[in-house]
Amino acid sequence: RPTPEKFAHLRRWVEPVKRDIKITSIAEMTDIDQQLEQNANLFVDNIISRVIAQLIGKYGKGFVTLEATEDGHLITQNERESKTNISVAIAFNDGADETIVAGVAGVTIKITSIMFTVAGETNIKFKDGTDDLTGPMDFGGTDEPRGAVITQGFLPWTITTGRSFIIESSEAVQVSGVLTGYLD
């Protein structure tokens, strides 16, 4: 059970409600436990309904978000389950633009990782359709890297809806690797 000190950032969502319990009879005094329990439940319900939108839960290999409805139910959604995952081989050697993931009208490409190597000296550019995502990156020459591993995790590169993800190589050398991501 978390201590309040660990959740100081949530205090702005919680407003303490002061409520006096007036005991006017012996029967009310004997029912004090029930009254205290009702007050405690009301307080906890108020806290949960105000901060539940900020909760996430572990699910399988990922996480789910939790959202409260007006009637007190919880809605969960695993973002990755609602997407089409992709894993695409990168393999070309023509020294030009190479479409790695073809764009489809109404579909957004989200790239979570790219791994590639080059067989010789070339400049590599990543493109969002015809627009450059990166400037030319030097690979394969003297004192230059022979490849790269780029992981984006939960903050993927987003390609403009309907556009292709393209890798441009300035020279006709073999470029090989893999791209992972999902379609949204």
Phi, psi and omega in degrees: 000124184290150175270152181302330181298327182286345184237038181301327180295342179272347184299333180294341180269350185249124177248117180296138177249120179269129181221124177270141175257115180267120180260118184243357180211167177294325180297319178294326179292322179287339179263017184299323179300318180295318180295318178296319179296318178298317178296317179297316179297319179298316180298313179297317179301319179296318179297311182298316183293337180271333183248357185299330180294343180265003184270145171229156179228150178286138180212115180058236180263009182218209182226157174239152173264148179245132180227136180270143174261169180300327183271010174091003177277162176251135175254133176238147174211128173268112185305322183288332180292334183270006183246160173265110180287145178230147172219114189238131176288141173253118181202104176204163181209027186262000177063045181208191175287132178236120177286118181269314175231117182286137178287150177227136180306131178080002182244137178252131177271128176242121184258121180260336175199150174223133174228129178208159173230160177237147182269354180194184184290129179198163171252132182249137173231139172264141184229144172260092189064237179268352181272139179287130169272327179229163168279180178293129179250127183281128177222151168083351179273183177300131181060025176243151179295153179263004180176186181205151170235118183237117178247132181254340178058231184277003176239071187289157168292135180249121177272140181307135182310129178088349182265160178269155169264126186234142170247129177254131174245131183284341183232158179278073175236156180292129173241123185225147177167207181210148176237138173236156180172206178206162179256136184240000000 
